[in-house]
């Protein structure tokens, strides 16, 4: 699961990174809290969204 908030400049301040660095992706890891509302989704088959050249 990835998340790309816009704008992401706030991450530089939170993480203490210099202004010339640009975050481009948040990778969410771990498990949801017991009371978290997580939507029921299903994975698409790999063949549905990938192509080999």
PDB file with SEQRES, HELIX, SHEET and CRYST1 records, atoms N, CA, C and O in Angstrom:
SEQRES   1 A   53  UNK UNK UNK UNK UNK UNK UNK UNK UNK UNK UNK UNK UNK          
SEQRES   2 A   53  UNK UNK UNK UNK UNK UNK UNK UNK UNK UNK UNK UNK UNK          
SEQRES   3 A   53  UNK UNK UNK UNK UNK UNK UNK UNK UNK UNK UNK UNK UNK          
SEQRES   4 A   53  UNK UNK UNK UNK UNK UNK UNK UNK UNK UNK UNK UNK UNK          
SEQRES   5 A   53  UNK                                                          
HELIX    1 AA1 UNK A   10  UNK A   15  1                                   6    
HELIX    2 AA2 UNK A   46  UNK A   48  5                                   3    
SHEET    1 AA1 2 UNK A   2  UNK A   3  0                                        
SHEET    2 AA1 2 UNK A  26  UNK A  27 -1                                        
CRYST1    1.000    1.000    1.000  90.00  90.00  90.00 P 1           1          
ATOM      1  N   UNK A   1       0.853  -1.168   0.000  1.00  0.00           N  
ATOM      2  CA  UNK A   1       0.000   0.000   0.000  1.00  0.00           C  
ATOM      3  C   UNK A   1       0.893   1.224   0.000  1.00  0.00           C  
ATOM      4  O   UNK A   1       1.774   1.350   0.851  1.00  0.00           O  
ATOM      5  N   UNK A   2       0.680   2.114  -0.929  1.00  0.00           N  
ATOM      6  CA  UNK A   2       1.443   3.361  -0.968  1.00  0.00           C  
ATOM      7  C   UNK A   2       0.501   4.537  -0.839  1.00  0.00           C  
ATOM      8  O   UNK A   2      -0.701   4.424  -1.079  1.00  0.00           O  
ATOM      9  N   UNK A   3       1.063   5.654  -0.461  1.00  0.00           N  
ATOM     10  CA  UNK A   3       0.277   6.870  -0.298  1.00  0.00           C  
ATOM     11  C   UNK A   3       1.137   8.035  -0.761  1.00  0.00           C  
ATOM     12  O   UNK A   3       2.296   8.148  -0.360  1.00  0.00           O  
ATOM     13  N   UNK A   4       0.590   8.891  -1.593  1.00  0.00           N  
ATOM     14  CA  UNK A   4       1.333  10.046  -2.086  1.00  0.00           C  
ATOM     15  C   UNK A   4       0.527  11.310  -1.808  1.00  0.00           C  
ATOM     16  O   UNK A   4      -0.225  11.765  -2.669  1.00  0.00           O  
ATOM     17  N   UNK A   5       0.678  11.887  -0.602  1.00  0.00           N  
ATOM     18  CA  UNK A   5      -0.052  13.118  -0.315  1.00  0.00           C  
ATOM     19  C   UNK A   5       0.517  14.277  -1.120  1.00  0.00           C  
ATOM     20  O   UNK A   5       1.691  14.275  -1.492  1.00  0.00           O  
ATOM     21  N   UNK A   6      -0.315  15.247  -1.378  1.00  0.00           N  
ATOM     22  CA  UNK A   6       0.132  16.407  -2.127  1.00  0.00           C  
ATOM     23  C   UNK A   6      -0.315  17.658  -1.383  1.00  0.00           C  
ATOM     24  O   UNK A   6      -1.503  17.778  -1.083  1.00  0.00           O  
ATOM     25  N   UNK A   7       0.556  18.576  -1.078  1.00  0.00           N  
ATOM     26  CA  UNK A   7       1.999  18.560  -1.302  1.00  0.00           C  
ATOM     27  C   UNK A   7       2.710  17.742  -0.228  1.00  0.00           C  
ATOM     28  O   UNK A   7       2.177  17.540   0.863  1.00  0.00           O  
ATOM     29  N   UNK A   8       3.910  17.275  -0.542  1.00  0.00           N  
ATOM     30  CA  UNK A   8       4.651  16.438   0.394  1.00  0.00           C  
ATOM     31  C   UNK A   8       5.784  17.183   1.091  1.00  0.00           C  
ATOM     32  O   UNK A   8       6.578  16.565   1.800  1.00  0.00           O  
ATOM     33  N   UNK A   9       5.875  18.493   0.905  1.00  0.00           N  
ATOM     34  CA  UNK A   9       6.945  19.268   1.517  1.00  0.00           C  
ATOM     35  C   UNK A   9       6.981  19.179   3.032  1.00  0.00           C  
ATOM     36  O   UNK A   9       8.040  19.356   3.634  1.00  0.00           O  
ATOM     37  N   UNK A  10       5.846  18.909   3.659  1.00  0.00           N  
ATOM     38  CA  UNK A  10       5.806  18.817   5.114  1.00  0.00           C  
ATOM     39  C   UNK A  10       6.728  17.721   5.639  1.00  0.00           C  
ATOM     40  O   UNK A  10       7.187  17.795   6.778  1.00  0.00           O  
ATOM     41  N   UNK A  11       7.004  16.698   4.816  1.00  0.00           N  
ATOM     42  CA  UNK A  11       7.870  15.608   5.263  1.00  0.00           C  
ATOM     43  C   UNK A  11       9.297  16.080   5.502  1.00  0.00           C  
ATOM     44  O   UNK A  11       9.962  15.586   6.414  1.00  0.00           O  
ATOM     45  N   UNK A  12       9.778  17.019   4.708  1.00  0.00           N  
ATOM     46  CA  UNK A  12      11.134  17.541   4.910  1.00  0.00           C  
ATOM     47  C   UNK A  12      11.275  18.115   6.320  1.00  0.00           C  
ATOM     48  O   UNK A  12      12.280  17.891   6.995  1.00  0.00           O  
ATOM     49  N   UNK A  13      10.266  18.850   6.748  1.00  0.00           N  
ATOM     50  CA  UNK A  13      10.318  19.453   8.077  1.00  0.00           C  
ATOM     51  C   UNK A  13      10.211  18.385   9.163  1.00  0.00           C  
ATOM     52  O   UNK A  13      10.979  18.399  10.126  1.00  0.00           O  
ATOM     53  N   UNK A  14       9.275  17.471   9.015  1.00  0.00           N  
ATOM     54  CA  UNK A  14       9.076  16.421  10.018  1.00  0.00           C  
ATOM     55  C   UNK A  14      10.316  15.547  10.158  1.00  0.00           C  
ATOM     56  O   UNK A  14      10.711  15.188  11.267  1.00  0.00           O  
ATOM     57  N   UNK A  15      10.928  15.206   9.022  1.00  0.00           N  
ATOM     58  CA  UNK A  15      12.065  14.289   9.024  1.00  0.00           C  
ATOM     59  C   UNK A  15      13.418  14.992   9.095  1.00  0.00           C  
ATOM     60  O   UNK A  15      14.460  14.338   9.126  1.00  0.00           O  
ATOM     61  N   UNK A  16      13.401  16.333   9.122  1.00  0.00           N  
ATOM     62  CA  UNK A  16      14.646  17.082   9.223  1.00  0.00           C  
ATOM     63  C   UNK A  16      15.538  16.945   7.998  1.00  0.00           C  
ATOM     64  O   UNK A  16      16.762  16.886   8.119  1.00  0.00           O  
ATOM     65  N   UNK A  17      14.923  16.894   6.816  1.00  0.00           N  
ATOM     66  CA  UNK A  17      15.684  16.735   5.573  1.00  0.00           C  
ATOM     67  C   UNK A  17      15.902  18.096   4.926  1.00  0.00           C  
ATOM     68  O   UNK A  17      15.095  19.004   5.121  1.00  0.00           O  
ATOM     69  N   UNK A  18      16.989  18.256   4.152  1.00  0.00           N  
ATOM     70  CA  UNK A  18      17.252  19.531   3.480  1.00  0.00           C  
ATOM     71  C   UNK A  18      16.215  19.815   2.387  1.00  0.00           C  
ATOM     72  O   UNK A  18      15.573  18.902   1.867  1.00  0.00           O  
ATOM     73  N   UNK A  19      16.069  21.099   2.055  1.00  0.00           N  
ATOM     74  CA  UNK A  19      15.028  21.502   1.105  1.00  0.00           C  
ATOM     75  C   UNK A  19      15.281  21.005  -0.315  1.00  0.00           C  
ATOM     76  O   UNK A  19      14.340  20.936  -1.105  1.00  0.00           O  
ATOM     77  N   UNK A  20      16.526  20.656  -0.668  1.00  0.00           N  
ATOM     78  CA  UNK A  20      16.789  20.177  -2.030  1.00  0.00           C  
ATOM     79  C   UNK A  20      16.372  18.717  -2.226  1.00  0.00           C  
ATOM     80  O   UNK A  20      16.349  18.234  -3.358  1.00  0.00           O  
ATOM     81  N   UNK A  21      16.044  18.014  -1.152  1.00  0.00           N  
ATOM     82  CA  UNK A  21      15.528  16.647  -1.279  1.00  0.00           C  
ATOM     83  C   UNK A  21      14.015  16.699  -1.415  1.00  0.00           C  
ATOM     84  O   UNK A  21      13.348  17.499  -0.759  1.00  0.00           O  
ATOM     85  N   UNK A  22      13.482  15.839  -2.271  1.00  0.00           N  
ATOM     86  CA  UNK A  22      12.042  15.813  -2.510  1.00  0.00           C  
ATOM     87  C   UNK A  22      11.496  14.413  -2.254  1.00  0.00           C  
ATOM     88  O   UNK A  22      11.831  13.482  -2.987  1.00  0.00           O  
ATOM     89  N   UNK A  23      10.660  14.244  -1.228  1.00  0.00           N  
ATOM     90  CA  UNK A  23      10.022  12.944  -1.036  1.00  0.00           C  
ATOM     91  C   UNK A  23       9.013  12.714  -2.154  1.00  0.00           C  
ATOM     92  O   UNK A  23       8.392  13.662  -2.637  1.00  0.00           O  
ATOM     93  N   UNK A  24       8.849  11.469  -2.565  1.00  0.00           N  
ATOM     94  CA  UNK A  24       7.891  11.197  -3.631  1.00  0.00           C  
ATOM     95  C   UNK A  24       6.951  10.050  -3.315  1.00  0.00           C  
ATOM     96  O   UNK A  24       6.015   9.807  -4.077  1.00  0.00           O  
ATOM     97  N   UNK A  25       7.165   9.336  -2.218  1.00  0.00           N  
ATOM     98  CA  UNK A  25       6.301   8.202  -1.916  1.00  0.00           C  
ATOM     99  C   UNK A  25       6.386   7.856  -0.447  1.00  0.00           C  
ATOM    100  O   UNK A  25       7.466   7.884   0.142  1.00  0.00           O  
ATOM    101  N   UNK A  26       5.253   7.530   0.145  1.00  0.00           N  
ATOM    102  CA  UNK A  26       5.213   6.978   1.496  1.00  0.00           C  
ATOM    103  C   UNK A  26       4.876   5.508   1.360  1.00  0.00           C  
ATOM    104  O   UNK A  26       3.920   5.148   0.674  1.00  0.00           O  
ATOM    105  N   UNK A  27       5.642   4.670   1.999  1.00  0.00           N  
ATOM    106  CA  UNK A  27       5.367   3.239   1.990  1.00  0.00           C  
ATOM    107  C   UNK A  27       4.854   2.868   3.372  1.00  0.00           C  
ATOM    108  O   UNK A  27       5.590   2.927   4.357  1.00  0.00           O  
ATOM    109  N   UNK A  28       3.605   2.492   3.435  1.00  0.00           N  
ATOM    110  CA  UNK A  28       2.963   2.174   4.703  1.00  0.00           C  
ATOM    111  C   UNK A  28       3.276   0.729   5.061  1.00  0.00           C  
ATOM    112  O   UNK A  28       3.073  -0.174   4.249  1.00  0.00           O  
ATOM    113  N   UNK A  29       3.771   0.507   6.278  1.00  0.00           N  
ATOM    114  CA  UNK A  29       4.102  -0.842   6.727  1.00  0.00           C  
ATOM    115  C   UNK A  29       3.450  -1.098   8.080  1.00  0.00           C  
ATOM    116  O   UNK A  29       3.127  -0.161   8.811  1.00  0.00           O  
ATOM    117  N   UNK A  30       3.261  -2.358   8.401  1.00  0.00           N  
ATOM    118  CA  UNK A  30       2.697  -2.711   9.693  1.00  0.00           C  
ATOM    119  C   UNK A  30       1.290  -3.255   9.559  1.00  0.00           C  
ATOM    120  O   UNK A  30       0.861  -3.669   8.482  1.00  0.00           O  
ATOM    121  N   UNK A  31       0.591  -3.244  10.664  1.00  0.00           N  
ATOM    122  CA  UNK A  31      -0.763  -3.779  10.727  1.00  0.00           C  
ATOM    123  C   UNK A  31      -1.707  -2.676  11.181  1.00  0.00           C  
ATOM    124  O   UNK A  31      -1.312  -1.813  11.966  1.00  0.00           O  
ATOM    125  N   UNK A  32      -2.950  -2.688  10.699  1.00  0.00           N  
ATOM    126  CA  UNK A  32      -3.905  -1.667  11.134  1.00  0.00           C  
ATOM    127  C   UNK A  32      -4.302  -1.887  12.592  1.00  0.00           C  
ATOM    128  O   UNK A  32      -4.259  -3.009  13.095  1.00  0.00           O  
ATOM    129  N   UNK A  33      -4.684  -0.818  13.250  1.00  0.00           N  
ATOM    130  CA  UNK A  33      -5.198  -0.908  14.612  1.00  0.00           C  
ATOM    131  C   UNK A  33      -6.462  -1.761  14.606  1.00  0.00           C  
ATOM    132  O   UNK A  33      -7.147  -1.862  13.588  1.00  0.00           O  
ATOM    133  N   UNK A  34      -6.759  -2.360  15.724  1.00  0.00           N  
ATOM    134  CA  UNK A  34      -7.929  -3.227  15.822  1.00  0.00           C  
ATOM    135  C   UNK A  34      -9.227  -2.536  15.445  1.00  0.00           C  
ATOM    136  O   UNK A  34     -10.133  -3.179  14.913  1.00  0.00           O  
ATOM    137  N   UNK A  35      -9.339  -1.233  15.709  1.00  0.00           N  
ATOM    138  CA  UNK A  35     -10.569  -0.500  15.401  1.00  0.00           C  
ATOM    139  C   UNK A  35     -10.469   0.291  14.094  1.00  0.00           C  
ATOM    140  O   UNK A  35     -11.339   1.112  13.807  1.00  0.00           O  
ATOM    141  N   UNK A  36      -9.416   0.054  13.296  1.00  0.00           N  
ATOM    142  CA  UNK A  36      -9.250   0.766  12.023  1.00  0.00           C  
ATOM    143  C   UNK A  36     -10.303   0.310  11.016  1.00  0.00           C  
ATOM    144  O   UNK A  36     -10.681  -0.861  10.982  1.00  0.00           O  
ATOM    145  N   UNK A  37     -10.767   1.246  10.205  1.00  0.00           N  
ATOM    146  CA  UNK A  37     -11.736   0.923   9.158  1.00  0.00           C  
ATOM    147  C   UNK A  37     -10.968   0.767   7.853  1.00  0.00           C  
ATOM    148  O   UNK A  37     -10.630   1.755   7.201  1.00  0.00           O  
ATOM    149  N   UNK A  38     -10.699  -0.463   7.479  1.00  0.00           N  
ATOM    150  CA  UNK A  38      -9.936  -0.775   6.275  1.00  0.00           C  
ATOM    151  C   UNK A  38     -10.897  -1.323   5.231  1.00  0.00           C  
ATOM    152  O   UNK A  38     -11.617  -2.281   5.513  1.00  0.00           O  
ATOM    153  N   UNK A  39     -10.931  -0.738   4.020  1.00  0.00           N  
ATOM    154  CA  UNK A  39     -11.869  -1.226   3.002  1.00  0.00           C  
ATOM    155  C   UNK A  39     -11.525  -2.637   2.539  1.00  0.00           C  
ATOM    156  O   UNK A  39     -10.357  -3.024   2.490  1.00  0.00           O  
ATOM    157  N   UNK A  40     -12.549  -3.386   2.208  1.00  0.00           N  
ATOM    158  CA  UNK A  40     -12.368  -4.731   1.655  1.00  0.00           C  
ATOM    159  C   UNK A  40     -12.002  -4.583   0.184  1.00  0.00           C  
ATOM    160  O   UNK A  40     -12.823  -4.146  -0.623  1.00  0.00           O  
ATOM    161  N   UNK A  41     -10.783  -4.943  -0.163  1.00  0.00           N  
ATOM    162  CA  UNK A  41     -10.351  -4.875  -1.553  1.00  0.00           C  
ATOM    163  C   UNK A  41      -9.746  -6.211  -1.946  1.00  0.00           C  
ATOM    164  O   UNK A  41      -9.294  -6.983  -1.100  1.00  0.00           O  
ATOM    165  N   UNK A  42      -9.746  -6.464  -3.229  1.00  0.00           N  
ATOM    166  CA  UNK A  42      -9.132  -7.692  -3.722  1.00  0.00           C  
ATOM    167  C   UNK A  42      -7.990  -7.319  -4.661  1.00  0.00           C  
ATOM    168  O   UNK A  42      -8.033  -6.283  -5.324  1.00  0.00           O  
ATOM    169  N   UNK A  43      -6.991  -8.156  -4.710  1.00  0.00           N  
ATOM    170  CA  UNK A  43      -5.857  -7.913  -5.597  1.00  0.00           C  
ATOM    171  C   UNK A  43      -6.234  -8.263  -7.025  1.00  0.00           C  
ATOM    172  O   UNK A  43      -6.921  -9.253  -7.278  1.00  0.00           O  
ATOM    173  N   UNK A  44      -5.773  -7.432  -7.960  1.00  0.00           N  
ATOM    174  CA  UNK A  44      -5.964  -7.744  -9.372  1.00  0.00           C  
ATOM    175  C   UNK A  44      -4.954  -8.811  -9.763  1.00  0.00           C  
ATOM    176  O   UNK A  44      -3.852  -8.853  -9.216  1.00  0.00           O  
ATOM    177  N   UNK A  45      -5.315  -9.665 -10.694  1.00  0.00           N  
ATOM    178  CA  UNK A  45      -4.332 -10.634 -11.182  1.00  0.00           C  
ATOM    179  C   UNK A  45      -3.164  -9.899 -11.844  1.00  0.00           C  
ATOM    180  O   UNK A  45      -3.362  -8.875 -12.497  1.00  0.00           O  
ATOM    181  N   UNK A  46      -1.973 -10.412 -11.677  1.00  0.00           N  
ATOM    182  CA  UNK A  46      -0.779  -9.788 -12.231  1.00  0.00           C  
ATOM    183  C   UNK A  46      -0.920  -9.540 -13.729  1.00  0.00           C  
ATOM    184  O   UNK A  46      -0.481  -8.503 -14.227  1.00  0.00           O  
ATOM    185  N   UNK A  47      -1.515 -10.462 -14.438  1.00  0.00           N  
ATOM    186  CA  UNK A  47      -1.670 -10.348 -15.890  1.00  0.00           C  
ATOM    187  C   UNK A  47      -2.536  -9.156 -16.290  1.00  0.00           C  
ATOM    188  O   UNK A  47      -2.479  -8.707 -17.434  1.00  0.00           O  
ATOM    189  N   UNK A  48      -3.327  -8.646 -15.368  1.00  0.00           N  
ATOM    190  CA  UNK A  48      -4.239  -7.555 -15.684  1.00  0.00           C  
ATOM    191  C   UNK A  48      -3.537  -6.193 -15.768  1.00  0.00           C  
ATOM    192  O   UNK A  48      -4.057  -5.276 -16.403  1.00  0.00           O  
ATOM    193  N   UNK A  49      -2.382  -6.050 -15.145  1.00  0.00           N  
ATOM    194  CA  UNK A  49      -1.753  -4.738 -15.143  1.00  0.00           C  
ATOM    195  C   UNK A  49      -0.258  -4.741 -15.457  1.00  0.00           C  
ATOM    196  O   UNK A  49       0.400  -3.715 -15.279  1.00  0.00           O  
ATOM    197  N   UNK A  50       0.289  -5.845 -15.911  1.00  0.00           N  
ATOM    198  CA  UNK A  50       1.713  -5.888 -16.226  1.00  0.00           C  
ATOM    199  C   UNK A  50       1.904  -6.397 -17.649  1.00  0.00           C  
ATOM    200  O   UNK A  50       1.121  -7.208 -18.144  1.00  0.00           O  
ATOM    201  N   UNK A  51       2.942  -5.914 -18.286  1.00  0.00           N  
ATOM    202  CA  UNK A  51       3.285  -6.432 -19.611  1.00  0.00           C  
ATOM    203  C   UNK A  51       4.794  -6.608 -19.672  1.00  0.00           C  
ATOM    204  O   UNK A  51       5.547  -5.831 -19.086  1.00  0.00           O  
ATOM    205  N   UNK A  52       5.218  -7.624 -20.377  1.00  0.00           N  
ATOM    206  CA  UNK A  52       6.632  -7.917 -20.523  1.00  0.00           C  
ATOM    207  C   UNK A  52       7.068  -7.564 -21.935  1.00  0.00           C  
ATOM    208  O   UNK A  52       6.384  -7.895 -22.903  1.00  0.00           O  
ATOM    209  N   UNK A  53       8.191  -6.901 -22.050  1.00  0.00           N  
ATOM    210  CA  UNK A  53       8.705  -6.485 -23.357  1.00  0.00           C  
ATOM    211  C   UNK A  53       9.932  -7.293 -23.689  1.00  0.00           C  
ATOM    212  O   UNK A  53      10.528  -7.104 -24.749  1.00  0.00           O  
TER     213      UNK A  53                                                      
END                                                                             
